[in-house]
Amino acid sequence: MTIEGVFGIVLRECRKKRRISQEELAHRSGLDRTFISLMERGKRKPTLNTIFALSGGLEVKPSFLVQEVEFKIHTRV
Amino acid sequence: MTIEGVFGIVLRECRKKRRISQEELAHRSGLDRTFISLMERGKRKPTLNTIFALSGGLEVKPSFLVQEVEFKIHTRV
């Protein structure tokens, strides 16, 4: 699994826990819904700026999303 | 200050604390020295993959670098 693939899983999980749609997250974070969909499927590599934008929309710290990726990579989920 | 600008400062500080050159960090992280130089000057936006590569070369967690950026943004340094 690639880093962007793991990030996609983390992003989707985090969004679903908050019960918000891709559309709503797009609106909150100022990104395109299509871009969020591509990231959730591991088809785009997020920049740090994108991670900050998403974390604003998800109301978590950017470093929390990165920690979740680290955790999943280390446990090979 | 932009997010990539703050990241550049964090990257340079972290590299200098470890007393390694841009050349050495490039070698350790599998990136171009020129790319590292551009990032340290805030001229490139790092992807999550790049942050993972750099953190390997710096022997820190990727989330540590992101936490440092959060800290500097919140304290407006």
Backbone of each chain as nested JSON, in Angstrom:
{
  "chains": [
    {"id": "A", "residues": [
      {"number": 1, "name": "MET", "atoms": {"N": [0.848, -1.219, 0.0], "CA": [0.0, 0.0, 0.0], "C": [0.878, 1.263, 0.0]}},
      {"number": 2, "name": "THR", "atoms": {"N": [0.518, 2.198, -0.857], "CA": [1.27, 3.451, -0.945], "C": [0.885, 4.395, 0.201]}},
      {"number": 3, "name": "ILE", "atoms": {"N": [1.696, 5.419, 0.399], "CA": [1.393, 6.431, 1.417], "C": [0.078, 7.135, 1.068]}},
      {"number": 4, "name": "GLU", "atoms": {"N": [-0.106, 7.462, -0.209], "CA": [-1.348, 8.151, -0.6], "C": [-2.561, 7.217, -0.473]}},
      {"number": 5, "name": "GLY", "atoms": {"N": [-2.327, 5.911, -0.655], "CA": [-3.4, 4.931, -0.464], "C": [-3.834, 4.878, 0.988]}},
      {"number": 6, "name": "VAL", "atoms": {"N": [-2.859, 4.857, 1.894], "CA": [-3.179, 4.841, 3.331], "C": [-3.845, 6.158, 3.733]}},
      {"number": 7, "name": "PHE", "atoms": {"N": [-3.339, 7.261, 3.191], "CA": [-3.959, 8.556, 3.509], "C": [-5.427, 8.563, 3.096]}},
      {"number": 8, "name": "GLY", "atoms": {"N": [-5.709, 8.005, 1.926], "CA": [-7.082, 7.941, 1.428], "C": [-8.004, 7.209, 2.391]}},
      {"number": 9, "name": "ILE", "atoms": {"N": [-7.516, 6.107, 2.948], "CA": [-8.309, 5.331, 3.911], "C": [-8.555, 6.154, 5.181]}},
      {"number": 10, "name": "VAL", "atoms": {"N": [-7.501, 6.81, 5.663], "CA": [-7.618, 7.658, 6.864], "C": [-8.622, 8.778, 6.623]}},
      {"number": 11, "name": "LEU", "atoms": {"N": [-8.513, 9.413, 5.471], "CA": [-9.407, 10.533, 5.142], "C": [-10.862, 10.074, 5.129]}},
      {"number": 12, "name": "ARG", "atoms": {"N": [-11.132, 8.959, 4.444], "CA": [-12.504, 8.46, 4.353], "C": [-13.056, 8.087, 5.738]}},
      {"number": 13, "name": "GLU", "atoms": {"N": [-12.229, 7.378, 6.529], "CA": [-12.658, 6.979, 7.875], "C": [-13.006, 8.199, 8.721]}},
      {"number": 14, "name": "CYS", "atoms": {"N": [-12.129, 9.178, 8.653], "CA": [-12.282, 10.389, 9.464], "C": [-13.545, 11.148, 9.043]}},
      {"number": 15, "name": "ARG", "atoms": {"N": [-13.764, 11.241, 7.739], "CA": [-14.965, 11.927, 7.227], "C": [-16.233, 11.18, 7.637]}},
      {"number": 16, "name": "LYS", "atoms": {"N": [-16.216, 9.846, 7.512], "CA": [-17.426, 9.062, 7.828], "C": [-17.756, 9.107, 9.318]}},
      {"number": 17, "name": "LYS", "atoms": {"N": [-16.707, 9.117, 10.162], "CA": [-16.938, 9.229, 11.61], "C": [-17.684, 10.512, 11.933]}},
      {"number": 18, "name": "ARG", "atoms": {"N": [-17.383, 11.555, 11.173], "CA": [-18.042, 12.851, 11.396], "C": [-19.375, 12.945, 10.663]}},
      {"number": 19, "name": "ARG", "atoms": {"N": [-19.728, 11.876, 9.933], "CA": [-21.005, 11.81, 9.199], "C": [-21.199, 12.968, 8.243]}},
      {"number": 20, "name": "ILE", "atoms": {"N": [-20.129, 13.31, 7.546], "CA": [-20.299, 14.358, 6.526], "C": [-19.983, 13.777, 5.144]}},
      {"number": 21, "name": "SER", "atoms": {"N": [-20.628, 14.325, 4.141], "CA": [-20.446, 13.863, 2.752], "C": [-19.167, 14.462, 2.162]}},
      {"number": 22, "name": "GLN", "atoms": {"N": [-18.746, 13.895, 1.05], "CA": [-17.589, 14.472, 0.329], "C": [-17.909, 15.908, -0.068]}},
      {"number": 23, "name": "GLU", "atoms": {"N": [-19.16, 16.113, -0.478], "CA": [-19.625, 17.447, -0.881], "C": [-19.479, 18.444, 0.27]}},
      {"number": 24, "name": "GLU", "atoms": {"N": [-19.911, 18.014, 1.453], "CA": [-19.846, 18.895, 2.619], "C": [-18.394, 19.168, 3.013]}},
      {"number": 25, "name": "LEU", "atoms": {"N": [-17.571, 18.128, 2.981], "CA": [-16.15, 18.313, 3.317], "C": [-15.491, 19.248, 2.298]}},
      {"number": 26, "name": "ALA", "atoms": {"N": [-15.86, 19.086, 1.03], "CA": [-15.32, 19.956, -0.03], "C": [-15.661, 21.413, 0.283]}},
      {"number": 27, "name": "HIS", "atoms": {"N": [-16.915, 21.632, 0.641], "CA": [-17.373, 22.988, 0.954], "C": [-16.611, 23.56, 2.155]}},
      {"number": 28, "name": "ARG", "atoms": {"N": [-16.523, 22.734, 3.207], "CA": [-15.858, 23.21, 4.439], "C": [-14.368, 23.495, 4.247]}},
      {"number": 29, "name": "SER", "atoms": {"N": [-13.721, 22.701, 3.384], "CA": [-12.253, 22.81, 3.263], "C": [-11.828, 23.613, 2.043]}},
      {"number": 30, "name": "GLY", "atoms": {"N": [-12.787, 24.039, 1.235], "CA": [-12.446, 24.84, 0.063], "C": [-11.761, 24.051, -1.035]}},
      {"number": 31, "name": "LEU", "atoms": {"N": [-12.079, 22.76, -1.118], "CA": [-11.486, 21.911, -2.157], "C": [-12.608, 21.36, -3.044]}},
      {"number": 32, "name": "ASP", "atoms": {"N": [-12.237, 20.808, -4.205], "CA": [-13.241, 20.189, -5.09], "C": [-13.67, 18.827, -4.553]}},
      {"number": 33, "name": "ARG", "atoms": {"N": [-14.954, 18.504, -4.717], "CA": [-15.434, 17.188, -4.297], "C": [-14.706, 16.083, -5.06]}},
      {"number": 34, "name": "THR", "atoms": {"N": [-14.468, 16.319, -6.335], "CA": [-13.78, 15.325, -7.164], "C": [-12.371, 15.057, -6.639]}},
      {"number": 35, "name": "PHE", "atoms": {"N": [-11.701, 16.091, -6.213], "CA": [-10.336, 15.956, -5.681], "C": [-10.365, 15.12, -4.396]}},
      {"number": 36, "name": "ILE", "atoms": {"N": [-11.356, 15.364, -3.543], "CA": [-11.498, 14.588, -2.305], "C": [-11.772, 13.125, -2.632]}},
      {"number": 37, "name": "SER", "atoms": {"N": [-12.633, 12.896, -3.617], "CA": [-12.935, 11.525, -4.048], "C": [-11.672, 10.822, -4.548]}},
      {"number": 38, "name": "LEU", "atoms": {"N": [-10.876, 11.515, -5.336], "CA": [-9.628, 10.93, -5.858], "C": [-8.652, 10.633, -4.717]}},
      {"number": 39, "name": "MET", "atoms": {"N": [-8.56, 11.545, -3.757], "CA": [-7.653, 11.302, -2.614], "C": [-8.116, 10.107, -1.797]}},
      {"number": 40, "name": "GLU", "atoms": {"N": [-9.423, 10.006, -1.567], "CA": [-9.942, 8.877, -0.763], "C": [-9.659, 7.539, -1.44]}},
      {"number": 41, "name": "ARG", "atoms": {"N": [-9.515, 7.566, -2.768], "CA": [-9.201, 6.331, -3.486], "C": [-7.696, 6.182, -3.739]}},
      {"number": 42, "name": "GLY", "atoms": {"N": [-6.906, 7.071, -3.1], "CA": [-5.443, 6.955, -3.221], "C": [-4.913, 7.329, -4.587]}},
      {"number": 43, "name": "LYS", "atoms": {"N": [-5.712, 8.112, -5.325], "CA": [-5.325, 8.478, -6.696], "C": [-4.637, 9.831, -6.782]}},
      {"number": 44, "name": "ARG", "atoms": {"N": [-4.558, 10.536, -5.669], "CA": [-3.855, 11.822, -5.64], "C": [-2.994, 11.89, -4.386]}},
      {"number": 45, "name": "LYS", "atoms": {"N": [-1.808, 12.521, -4.514], "CA": [-0.913, 12.701, -3.369], "C": [-1.195, 14.064, -2.749]}},
      {"number": 46, "name": "PRO", "atoms": {"N": [-1.681, 14.099, -1.513], "CA": [-1.999, 15.402, -0.92], "C": [-0.733, 16.176, -0.558]}},
      {"number": 47, "name": "THR", "atoms": {"N": [-0.768, 17.483, -0.792], "CA": [0.323, 18.335, -0.295], "C": [0.025, 18.669, 1.166]}},
      {"number": 48, "name": "LEU", "atoms": {"N": [1.025, 19.229, 1.829], "CA": [0.821, 19.671, 3.216], "C": [-0.3, 20.705, 3.27]}},
      {"number": 49, "name": "ASN", "atoms": {"N": [-0.373, 21.583, 2.262], "CA": [-1.43, 22.599, 2.223], "C": [-2.81, 21.942, 2.163]}},
      {"number": 50, "name": "THR", "atoms": {"N": [-2.928, 20.894, 1.358], "CA": [-4.202, 20.172, 1.255], "C": [-4.552, 19.515, 2.585]}},
      {"number": 51, "name": "ILE", "atoms": {"N": [-3.556, 18.947, 3.267], "CA": [-3.79, 18.311, 4.571], "C": [-4.285, 19.35, 5.584]}},
      {"number": 52, "name": "PHE", "atoms": {"N": [-3.712, 20.549, 5.55], "CA": [-4.184, 21.618, 6.442], "C": [-5.633, 21.996, 6.099]}},
      {"number": 53, "name": "ALA", "atoms": {"N": [-5.95, 22.094, 4.809], "CA": [-7.318, 22.453, 4.397], "C": [-8.315, 21.388, 4.865]}},
      {"number": 54, "name": "LEU", "atoms": {"N": [-7.987, 20.11, 4.636], "CA": [-8.871, 19.011, 5.036], "C": [-9.053, 18.978, 6.546]}},
      {"number": 55, "name": "SER", "atoms": {"N": [-7.974, 19.19, 7.274], "CA": [-8.054, 19.091, 8.732], "C": [-8.939, 20.211, 9.288]}},
      {"number": 56, "name": "GLY", "atoms": {"N": [-8.952, 21.353, 8.627], "CA": [-9.873, 22.422, 9.018], "C": [-11.316, 21.961, 8.846]}},
      {"number": 57, "name": "GLY", "atoms": {"N": [-11.59, 21.341, 7.71], "CA": [-12.945, 20.85, 7.419], "C": [-13.363, 19.712, 8.333]}},
      {"number": 58, "name": "LEU", "atoms": {"N": [-12.393, 18.905, 8.764], "CA": [-12.685, 17.748, 9.622], "C": [-12.607, 18.101, 11.113]}},
      {"number": 59, "name": "GLU", "atoms": {"N": [-12.136, 19.296, 11.404], "CA": [-11.94, 19.747, 12.789], "C": [-11.015, 18.822, 13.578]}},
      {"number": 60, "name": "VAL", "atoms": {"N": [-9.893, 18.475, 12.944], "CA": [-8.809, 17.748, 13.621], "C": [-7.509, 18.485, 13.304]}},
      {"number": 61, "name": "LYS", "atoms": {"N": [-6.453, 18.161, 14.03], "CA": [-5.164, 18.762, 13.707], "C": [-4.579, 18.072, 12.477]}},
      {"number": 62, "name": "PRO", "atoms": {"N": [-3.858, 18.816, 11.641], "CA": [-3.181, 18.197, 10.504], "C": [-2.288, 17.029, 10.958]}},
      {"number": 63, "name": "SER", "atoms": {"N": [-1.591, 17.225, 12.074], "CA": [-0.682, 16.173, 12.56], "C": [-1.448, 14.923, 13.007]}},
      {"number": 64, "name": "PHE", "atoms": {"N": [-2.723, 15.075, 13.379], "CA": [-3.528, 13.9, 13.735], "C": [-3.708, 13.011, 12.511]}},
      {"number": 65, "name": "LEU", "atoms": {"N": [-4.026, 13.615, 11.374], "CA": [-4.194, 12.824, 10.139], "C": [-2.899, 12.097, 9.785]}},
      {"number": 66, "name": "VAL", "atoms": {"N": [-1.774, 12.786, 9.967], "CA": [-0.473, 12.169, 9.643], "C": [-0.143, 11.047, 10.628]}},
      {"number": 67, "name": "GLN", "atoms": {"N": [-0.493, 11.236, 11.904], "CA": [-0.28, 10.181, 12.91], "C": [-1.096, 8.939, 12.571]}},
      {"number": 68, "name": "GLU", "atoms": {"N": [-2.313, 9.156, 12.101], "CA": [-3.163, 8.02, 11.712], "C": [-2.531, 7.249, 10.554]}},
      {"number": 69, "name": "VAL", "atoms": {"N": [-1.938, 7.97, 9.618], "CA": [-1.248, 7.319, 8.49], "C": [-0.051, 6.523, 9.009]}},
      {"number": 70, "name": "GLU", "atoms": {"N": [0.749, 7.128, 9.89], "CA": [1.904, 6.435, 10.486], "C": [1.447, 5.142, 11.169]}},
      {"number": 71, "name": "PHE", "atoms": {"N": [0.393, 5.25, 11.948], "CA": [-0.11, 4.098, 12.7], "C": [-0.5, 2.968, 11.76]}},
      {"number": 72, "name": "LYS", "atoms": {"N": [-1.254, 3.317, 10.713], "CA": [-1.704, 2.282, 9.773], "C": [-0.531, 1.677, 8.998]}},
      {"number": 73, "name": "ILE", "atoms": {"N": [0.46, 2.485, 8.701], "CA": [1.627, 1.958, 7.979], "C": [2.411, 0.999, 8.887]}},
      {"number": 74, "name": "HIS", "atoms": {"N": [2.564, 1.384, 10.152], "CA": [3.349, 0.537, 11.059], "C": [2.649, -0.765, 11.406]}},
      {"number": 75, "name": "THR", "atoms": {"N": [1.314, -0.706, 11.436], "CA": [0.571, -1.934, 11.743], "C": [0.162, -2.663, 10.458]}},
      {"number": 76, "name": "ARG", "atoms": {"N": [0.628, -2.118, 9.322], "CA": [0.366, -2.715, 7.99], "C": [-1.103, -2.979, 7.728]}},
      {"number": 77, "name": "VAL", "atoms": {"N": [-1.955, -2.071, 8.214], "CA": [-3.393, -2.186, 7.904], "C": [-3.599, -1.658, 6.486]}}
    ]},
    {"id": "B", "residues": [
      {"number": 1, "name": "MET", "atoms": {"N": [2.734, 34.524, 6.311], "CA": [3.615, 33.394, 5.912], "C": [2.766, 32.2, 5.446]}},
      {"number": 2, "name": "THR", "atoms": {"N": [3.149, 31.627, 4.33], "CA": [2.408, 30.476, 3.791], "C": [2.754, 29.2, 4.561]}},
      {"number": 3, "name": "ILE", "atoms": {"N": [1.928, 28.174, 4.38], "CA": [2.211, 26.876, 5.002], "C": [3.545, 26.328, 4.487]}},
      {"number": 4, "name": "GLU", "atoms": {"N": [3.777, 26.433, 3.196], "CA": [5.036, 25.916, 2.638], "C": [6.233, 26.746, 3.116]}},
      {"number": 5, "name": "GLY", "atoms": {"N": [5.986, 28.037, 3.38], "CA": [7.048, 28.89, 3.926], "C": [7.436, 28.446, 5.328]}},
      {"number": 6, "name": "VAL", "atoms": {"N": [6.425, 28.165, 6.15], "CA": [6.686, 27.7, 7.52], "C": [7.347, 26.321, 7.474]}},
      {"number": 7, "name": "PHE", "atoms": {"N": [6.872, 25.462, 6.577], "CA": [7.487, 24.133, 6.466], "C": [8.969, 24.261, 6.117]}},
      {"number": 8, "name": "GLY", "atoms": {"N": [9.291, 25.186, 5.233], "CA": [10.694, 25.388, 4.838], "C": [11.577, 25.742, 6.024]}},
      {"number": 9, "name": "ILE", "atoms": {"N": [11.046, 26.598, 6.902], "CA": [11.798, 27.001, 8.103], "C": [11.996, 25.793, 9.023]}},
      {"number": 10, "name": "VAL", "atoms": {"N": [10.934, 25.017, 9.22], "CA": [10.999, 23.822, 10.068], "C": [12.026, 22.835, 9.5]}},
      {"number": 11, "name": "LEU", "atoms": {"N": [11.975, 22.645, 8.201], "CA": [12.878, 21.69, 7.554], "C": [14.344, 22.109, 7.746]}},
      {"number": 12, "name": "ARG", "atoms": {"N": [14.61, 23.385, 7.5], "CA": [15.998, 23.877, 7.638], "C": [16.481, 23.754, 9.078]}},
      {"number": 13, "name": "GLU", "atoms": {"N": [15.627, 24.152, 10.034], "CA": [16.004, 24.072, 11.459], "C": [16.322, 22.626, 11.852]}},
      {"number": 14, "name": "CYS", "atoms": {"N": [15.446, 21.734, 11.422], "CA": [15.583, 20.326, 11.781], "C": [16.868, 19.744, 11.169]}},
      {"number": 15, "name": "ARG", "atoms": {"N": [17.14, 20.112, 9.93], "CA": [18.358, 19.625, 9.263], "C": [19.614, 20.181, 9.945]}},
      {"number": 16, "name": "LYS", "atoms": {"N": [19.578, 21.463, 10.271], "CA": [20.767, 22.089, 10.88], "C": [21.044, 21.536, 12.275]}},
      {"number": 17, "name": "LYS", "atoms": {"N": [19.969, 21.257, 13.037], "CA": [20.144, 20.657, 14.369], "C": [20.881, 19.333, 14.271]}},
      {"number": 18, "name": "ARG", "atoms": {"N": [20.628, 18.615, 13.188], "CA": [21.278, 17.315, 12.987], "C": [22.643, 17.457, 12.313]}},
      {"number": 19, "name": "ARG", "atoms": {"N": [23.02, 18.687, 12.011], "CA": [24.32, 19.003, 11.398], "C": [24.567, 18.226, 10.11]}},
      {"number": 20, "name": "ILE", "atoms": {"N": [23.525, 18.145, 9.29], "CA": [23.724, 17.523, 7.985], "C": [23.452, 18.536, 6.875]}},
      {"number": 21, "name": "SER", "atoms": {"N": [24.165, 18.357, 5.767], "CA": [24.033, 19.259, 4.623], "C": [22.783, 18.912, 3.818]}},
      {"number": 22, "name": "GLN", "atoms": {"N": [22.381, 19.829, 2.946], "CA": [21.265, 19.538, 2.025], "C": [21.619, 18.32, 1.172]}},
      {"number": 23, "name": "GLU", "atoms": {"N": [22.883, 18.251, 0.772], "CA": [23.376, 17.13, -0.043], "C": [23.19, 15.795, 0.692]}},
      {"number": 24, "name": "GLU", "atoms": {"N": [23.576, 15.789, 1.963], "CA": [23.469, 14.571, 2.768], "C": [21.992, 14.191, 2.98]}},
      {"number": 25, "name": "LEU", "atoms": {"N": [21.163, 15.182, 3.272], "CA": [19.735, 14.907, 3.463], "C": [19.115, 14.385, 2.164]}},
      {"number": 26, "name": "ALA", "atoms": {"N": [19.533, 14.963, 1.05], "CA": [19.043, 14.506, -0.261], "C": [19.389, 13.029, -0.457]}},
      {"number": 27, "name": "HIS", "atoms": {"N": [20.626, 12.688, -0.139], "CA": [21.081, 11.306, -0.279], "C": [20.277, 10.37, 0.614]}},
      {"number": 28, "name": "ARG", "atoms": {"N": [20.127, 10.778, 1.876], "CA": [19.418, 9.921, 2.849], "C": [17.94, 9.742, 2.52]}},
      {"number": 29, "name": "SER", "atoms": {"N": [17.332, 10.789, 1.948], "CA": [15.879, 10.729, 1.744], "C": [15.488, 10.391, 0.306]}},
      {"number": 30, "name": "GLY", "atoms": {"N": [16.499, 10.256, -0.565], "CA": [16.207, 9.888, -1.952], "C": [15.564, 11.017, -2.745]}},
      {"number": 31, "name": "LEU", "atoms": {"N": [15.873, 12.262, -2.364], "CA": [15.327, 13.427, -3.072], "C": [16.472, 14.23, -3.685]}},
      {"number": 32, "name": "ASP", "atoms": {"N": [16.152, 15.141, -4.593], "CA": [17.18, 16.014, -5.174], "C": [17.575, 17.12, -4.204]}},
      {"number": 33, "name": "ARG", "atoms": {"N": [18.869, 17.453, -4.182], "CA": [19.313, 18.538, -3.325], "C": [18.613, 19.847, -3.7]}},
      {"number": 34, "name": "THR", "atoms": {"N": [18.435, 20.061, -4.991], "CA": [17.777, 21.287, -5.469], "C": [16.344, 21.382, -4.943]}},
      {"number": 35, "name": "PHE", "atoms": {"N": [15.661, 20.259, -4.917], "CA": [14.275, 20.221, -4.428], "C": [14.251, 20.571, -2.933]}},
      {"number": 36, "name": "ILE", "atoms": {"N": [15.209, 20.05, -2.18], "CA": [15.29, 20.361, -0.747], "C": [15.567, 21.847, -0.544]}},
      {"number": 37, "name": "SER", "atoms": {"N": [16.466, 22.389, -1.354], "CA": [16.775, 23.818, -1.277], "C": [15.531, 24.653, -1.555]}},
      {"number": 38, "name": "LEU", "atoms": {"N": [14.78, 24.278, -2.576], "CA": [13.548, 25.014, -2.918], "C": [12.528, 24.918, -1.785]}},
      {"number": 39, "name": "MET", "atoms": {"N": [12.398, 23.732, -1.187], "CA": [11.442, 23.583, -0.071], "C": [11.871, 24.43, 1.117]}},
      {"number": 40, "name": "GLU", "atoms": {"N": [13.163, 24.447, 1.425], "CA": [13.633, 25.23, 2.581], "C": [13.365, 26.726, 2.378]}},
      {"number": 41, "name": "ARG", "atoms": {"N": [13.279, 27.145, 1.114], "CA": [12.981, 28.554, 0.837], "C": [11.485, 28.785, 0.601]}},
      {"number": 42, "name": "GLY", "atoms": {"N": [10.676, 27.739, 0.874], "CA": [9.227, 27.876, 0.745], "C": [8.75, 27.998, -0.693]}},
      {"number": 43, "name": "LYS", "atoms": {"N": [9.58, 27.515, -1.618], "CA": [9.241, 27.646, -3.05], "C": [8.565, 26.401, -3.616]}},
      {"number": 44, "name": "ARG", "atoms": {"N": [8.46, 25.357, -2.815], "CA": [7.755, 24.146, -3.248], "C": [6.841, 23.666, -2.125]}},
      {"number": 45, "name": "LYS", "atoms": {"N": [5.674, 23.133, -2.513], "CA": [4.749, 22.578, -1.529], "C": [5.018, 21.084, -1.395]}},
      {"number": 46, "name": "PRO", "atoms": {"N": [5.434, 20.634, -0.22], "CA": [5.746, 19.205, -0.092], "C": [4.478, 18.354, -0.072]}},
      {"number": 47, "name": "THR", "atoms": {"N": [4.517, 17.21, -0.744], "CA": [3.423, 16.242, -0.603], "C": [3.672, 15.434, 0.672]}},
      {"number": 48, "name": "LEU", "atoms": {"N": [2.643, 14.683, 1.08], "CA": [2.8, 13.798, 2.24], "C": [3.921, 12.792, 1.987]}},
      {"number": 49, "name": "ASN", "atoms": {"N": [4.027, 12.316, 0.744], "CA": [5.091, 11.367, 0.405], "C": [6.468, 11.989, 0.621]}},
      {"number": 50, "name": "THR", "atoms": {"N": [6.63, 13.247, 0.23], "CA": [7.901, 13.956, 0.422], "C": [8.198, 14.126, 1.912]}},
      {"number": 51, "name": "ILE", "atoms": {"N": [7.156, 14.429, 2.696], "CA": [7.337, 14.59, 4.144], "C": [7.795, 13.267, 4.762]}},
      {"number": 52, "name": "PHE", "atoms": {"N": [7.237, 12.156, 4.313], "CA": [7.679, 10.848, 4.805], "C": [9.145, 10.599, 4.415]}},
      {"number": 53, "name": "ALA", "atoms": {"N": [9.517, 10.939, 3.185], "CA": [10.901, 10.733, 2.73], "C": [11.87, 11.574, 3.566]}},
      {"number": 54, "name": "LEU", "atoms": {"N": [11.539, 12.84, 3.777], "CA": [12.402, 13.736, 4.554], "C": [12.523, 13.27, 5.999]}},
      {"number": 55, "name": "SER", "atoms": {"N": [11.423, 12.831, 6.565], "CA": [11.44, 12.427, 7.971], "C": [12.319, 11.185, 8.15]}},
      {"number": 56, "name": "GLY", "atoms": {"N": [12.345, 10.323, 7.138], "CA": [13.268, 9.187, 7.195], "C": [14.713, 9.672, 7.249]}},
      {"number": 57, "name": "GLY", "atoms": {"N": [15.041, 10.638, 6.393], "CA": [16.408, 11.186, 6.344], "C": [16.778, 11.938, 7.607]}},
      {"number": 58, "name": "LEU", "atoms": {"N": [15.782, 12.551, 8.256], "CA": [16.033, 13.352, 9.464], "C": [15.887, 12.521, 10.74]}},
      {"number": 59, "name": "GLU", "atoms": {"N": [15.408, 11.285, 10.581], "CA": [15.156, 10.398, 11.722], "C": [14.2, 11.004, 12.739]}},
      {"number": 60, "name": "VAL", "atoms": {"N": [13.111, 11.561, 12.223], "CA": [11.997, 12.027, 13.056], "C": [10.721, 11.438, 12.452]}},
      {"number": 61, "name": "LYS", "atoms": {"N": [9.619, 11.516, 13.202], "CA": [8.35, 11.066, 12.63], "C": [7.808, 12.141, 11.691]}},
      {"number": 62, "name": "PRO", "atoms": {"N": [7.123, 11.722, 10.625], "CA": [6.489, 12.705, 9.745], "C": [5.578, 13.655, 10.541]}},
      {"number": 63, "name": "SER", "atoms": {"N": [4.826, 13.094, 11.493], "CA": [3.897, 13.931, 12.27], "C": [4.632, 14.948, 13.136]}},
      {"number": 64, "name": "PHE", "atoms": {"N": [5.894, 14.669, 13.501], "CA": [6.679, 15.65, 14.257], "C": [6.896, 16.904, 13.416]}},
      {"number": 65, "name": "LEU", "atoms": {"N": [7.259, 16.717, 12.141], "CA": [7.48, 17.877, 11.263], "C": [6.193, 18.696, 11.124]}},
      {"number": 66, "name": "VAL", "atoms": {"N": [5.063, 17.994, 11.007], "CA": [3.776, 18.685, 10.86], "C": [3.406, 19.416, 12.159]}},
      {"number": 67, "name": "GLN", "atoms": {"N": [3.692, 18.788, 13.309], "CA": [3.439, 19.443, 14.607], "C": [4.259, 20.724, 14.735]}},
      {"number": 68, "name": "GLU", "atoms": {"N": [5.503, 20.678, 14.267], "CA": [6.359, 21.866, 14.322], "C": [5.765, 22.998, 13.475]}},
      {"number": 69, "name": "VAL", "atoms": {"N": [5.214, 22.629, 12.32], "CA": [4.569, 23.639, 11.455], "C": [3.35, 24.22, 12.166]}},
      {"number": 70, "name": "GLU", "atoms": {"N": [2.518, 23.349, 12.771], "CA": [1.333, 23.813, 13.511], "C": [1.742, 24.79, 14.615]}},
      {"number": 71, "name": "PHE", "atoms": {"N": [2.784, 24.41, 15.346], "CA": [3.256, 25.235, 16.456], "C": [3.68, 26.615, 15.966]}},
      {"number": 72, "name": "LYS", "atoms": {"N": [4.463, 26.648, 14.909], "CA": [4.945, 27.938, 14.39], "C": [3.804, 28.779, 13.815]}},
      {"number": 73, "name": "ILE", "atoms": {"N": [2.819, 28.113, 13.208], "CA": [1.685, 28.875, 12.67], "C": [0.869, 29.476, 13.81]}},
      {"number": 74, "name": "HIS", "atoms": {"N": [0.661, 28.677, 14.876], "CA": [-0.159, 29.186, 15.981], "C": [0.537, 30.271, 16.776]}},
      {"number": 75, "name": "THR", "atoms": {"N": [1.861, 30.201, 16.839], "CA": [2.584, 31.242, 17.567], "C": [3.042, 32.347, 16.622]}},
      {"number": 76, "name": "ARG", "atoms": {"N": [2.643, 32.22, 15.355], "CA": [2.951, 33.233, 14.326], "C": [4.442, 33.554, 14.242]}},
      {"number": 77, "name": "VAL", "atoms": {"N": [5.287, 32.541, 14.42], "CA": [6.738, 32.748, 14.256], "C": [7.052, 32.655, 12.763]}}
    ]}
  ]
}
